[in-house]
Amino acid sequence: MPCPVSIFPDLFRLNGRTALVTGSARGLGWEIARGLAQAGAKVLLHGRSAERLAPPLAALAEAGLAADAVTFDMADRPAMAAAIGKAGPIDVLVHNVGERDRRSFADIDHDSFARLVDVDLIAAHALTKLVVPGMLERGWGRVILVTSIVGELAGHGGTSYATAKGGLAAFARALATELGARGITVNALSPGFFATETNAQLIASPAGERQRLRCPAKRWAEPHEIAGAALFLASPAASYVNGHTLTVDGGVSASYIA
Ligand SMILES: NC(=O)c1ccc[n+]([C@@H]2O[C@H](COP(=O)([O-])OP(=O)(O)OC[C@H]3O[C@@H](n4cnc5c(N)ncnc54)[C@H](OP(=O)(O)O)[C@@H]3O)[C@@H](O)[C@H]2O)c1
């Protein structure tokens, strides 16, 4: 029986692919972008400010990794369309931007609810509408939508964020069924409690300590611990993984009690 061991290392290589990772100036987006670049992809970093993107871009260049940057606010659809129009072919789209609002239902007015759902969910639809046609032409693509465990497990507060994240996972499943026969997979990546700089205050608070203890791993995840799961979904190794939500939460959502 042939044993094609030489194929195995290529299962996680992305040479010749270009990956756009939204919200990659810092946090999980940066870790995902760096991981995909290390796997051989040319990476397009993204954020609202070229100034904030300059240091991560320089870090990739210094490491000899191929990268460029695109800037637009997810809420600004004309700017999004102009930037994607100039970006060239995109083979892997990681939609990672996710603004938060942890306020209670009583405190979130309708306009703030609609704005957050627009940036976190509706903008993902706008972006896939711009990127997927090129993937269809080339017959290959990976769409990865970064959701959250709060899309399925609600806590107190954050109704707009939970709604957007739950919607993103549903969007991933629905789109997967339409694009699966055309060489494109669409999956969701659902992080649990990650120690990104955005969460620094929360981690230091009593609520953050309760979250740490709620996790079977008894710790917050290091931001780089998201990269392997993202690389898996983007890579040839996940060629038959479609419409799935991959949860990376140290077991939080597997347990009803710590
Ligand atoms: N950290 C966690 O524990 C955790 C848990 C579950 C899910 N998630 C999800 O994982 C993703 C990343 O989380 P994170 O903590 O790493 O996020 P973060 O630090 O808040 O993300 C920052 C990135 O998003 C960009 N960004 C924010 N709003 C934007 C907008 N309107 N338009 C364009 N870019 C925008 C920022 O760009 P600028 O430089 O322009 O500000 C920056 O690059 C989010 O979708 C989040 O919901 C995170």
The ligand as an SDF file (V2000), in Angstrom:
LIG
                    3D

 48 52  0  0  0  0  0  0  0  0999 V2000
  -10.6720   38.1580   23.0670 N   0  0  0  0  0  0  0  0  0  0  0  0
  -11.5890   37.2750   23.4100 C   0  0  0  0  0  0  0  0  0  0  0  0
  -11.5780   36.7300   24.5210 O   0  0  0  0  0  0  0  0  0  0  0  0
  -12.6640   36.8950   22.4380 C   0  0  0  0  0  0  0  0  0  0  0  0
  -13.6210   35.9590   22.8430 C   0  0  0  0  0  0  0  0  0  0  0  0
  -14.6180   35.5920   21.9430 C   0  0  0  0  0  0  0  0  0  0  0  0
  -14.6560   36.1540   20.6750 C   0  0  0  0  0  0  0  0  0  0  0  0
  -13.7100   37.0730   20.3340 N   0  0  0  0  0  0  0  0  0  0  0  0
  -13.7930   37.6520   18.9940 C   0  0  0  0  0  0  0  0  0  0  0  0
  -12.5300   37.5960   18.3940 O   0  0  0  0  0  0  0  0  0  0  0  0
  -12.3380   38.7290   17.5640 C   0  0  0  0  0  0  0  0  0  0  0  0
  -11.0630   39.4470   17.9520 C   0  0  0  0  0  0  0  0  0  0  0  0
  -11.1040   39.8050   19.3050 O   0  0  0  0  0  0  0  0  0  0  0  0
   -9.9330   40.6870   19.9700 P   0  0  0  0  0  0  0  0  0  0  0  0
  -10.1640   40.6840   21.4410 O   0  0  0  0  0  0  0  0  0  0  0  0
   -8.6280   40.2500   19.4360 O   0  0  0  0  0  0  0  0  0  0  0  0
  -10.3600   42.0950   19.3560 O   0  0  0  0  0  0  0  0  0  0  0  0
   -9.8140   43.5240   19.4630 P   0  0  0  0  0  0  0  0  0  0  0  0
   -8.4920   43.5800   20.1350 O   0  0  0  0  0  0  0  0  0  0  0  0
  -10.9020   44.3390   20.0110 O   0  0  0  0  0  0  0  0  0  0  0  0
   -9.6780   43.7720   17.8770 O   0  0  0  0  0  0  0  0  0  0  0  0
   -9.0640   44.7810   17.4220 C   0  0  0  0  0  0  0  0  0  0  0  0
   -8.9660   44.8120   15.9090 C   0  0  0  0  0  0  0  0  0  0  0  0
  -10.2490   45.0290   15.2820 O   0  0  0  0  0  0  0  0  0  0  0  0
  -10.1760   46.2290   14.5150 C   0  0  0  0  0  0  0  0  0  0  0  0
  -11.4750   46.8980   14.4700 N   0  0  0  0  0  0  0  0  0  0  0  0
  -12.3420   47.1220   15.4890 C   0  0  0  0  0  0  0  0  0  0  0  0
  -13.4530   47.7370   15.0440 N   0  0  0  0  0  0  0  0  0  0  0  0
  -13.2920   47.9140   13.7000 C   0  0  0  0  0  0  0  0  0  0  0  0
  -14.0790   48.4780   12.6690 C   0  0  0  0  0  0  0  0  0  0  0  0
  -15.2840   49.0240   12.9140 N   0  0  0  0  0  0  0  0  0  0  0  0
  -13.5880   48.4740   11.4250 N   0  0  0  0  0  0  0  0  0  0  0  0
  -12.3870   47.9630   11.1550 C   0  0  0  0  0  0  0  0  0  0  0  0
  -11.5950   47.3990   12.0730 N   0  0  0  0  0  0  0  0  0  0  0  0
  -12.0420   47.3810   13.3360 C   0  0  0  0  0  0  0  0  0  0  0  0
   -9.0920   47.0350   15.2370 C   0  0  0  0  0  0  0  0  0  0  0  0
   -8.5580   47.9690   14.3530 O   0  0  0  0  0  0  0  0  0  0  0  0
   -8.1110   49.4400   14.8220 P   0  0  0  0  0  0  0  0  0  0  0  0
   -6.6460   49.3830   14.8960 O   0  0  0  0  0  0  0  0  0  0  0  0
   -8.6490   50.2800   13.7480 O   0  0  0  0  0  0  0  0  0  0  0  0
   -8.7460   49.7250   16.1640 O   0  0  0  0  0  0  0  0  0  0  0  0
   -8.0870   45.9370   15.5890 C   0  0  0  0  0  0  0  0  0  0  0  0
   -7.2730   45.5750   14.5000 O   0  0  0  0  0  0  0  0  0  0  0  0
  -13.6070   39.5880   17.7170 C   0  0  0  0  0  0  0  0  0  0  0  0
  -14.5200   39.2680   16.6990 O   0  0  0  0  0  0  0  0  0  0  0  0
  -14.1730   39.1220   19.0400 C   0  0  0  0  0  0  0  0  0  0  0  0
  -15.5640   39.3000   19.0960 O   0  0  0  0  0  0  0  0  0  0  0  0
  -12.7330   37.4530   21.1730 C   0  0  0  0  0  0  0  0  0  0  0  0
  1  2  1  0
  2  3  2  0
  2  4  1  0
  4  5  1  0
  4 48  2  0
  5  6  2  0
  6  7  1  0
  7  8  2  0
  8  9  1  0
  8 48  1  0
  9 10  1  0
  9 46  1  0
 10 11  1  0
 11 12  1  0
 11 44  1  0
 12 13  1  0
 13 14  1  0
 14 15  2  0
 14 16  1  0
 14 17  1  0
 17 18  1  0
 18 19  2  0
 18 20  1  0
 18 21  1  0
 21 22  1  0
 22 23  1  0
 23 24  1  0
 23 42  1  0
 24 25  1  0
 25 26  1  0
 25 36  1  0
 26 27  1  0
 26 35  1  0
 27 28  2  0
 28 29  1  0
 29 30  1  0
 29 35  2  0
 30 31  1  0
 30 32  2  0
 32 33  1  0
 33 34  2  0
 34 35  1  0
 36 37  1  0
 36 42  1  0
 37 38  1  0
 38 39  2  0
 38 40  1  0
 38 41  1  0
 42 43  1  0
 44 45  1  0
 44 46  1  0
 46 47  1  0
M  CHG  2   8   1  16  -1
M  END
$$$$
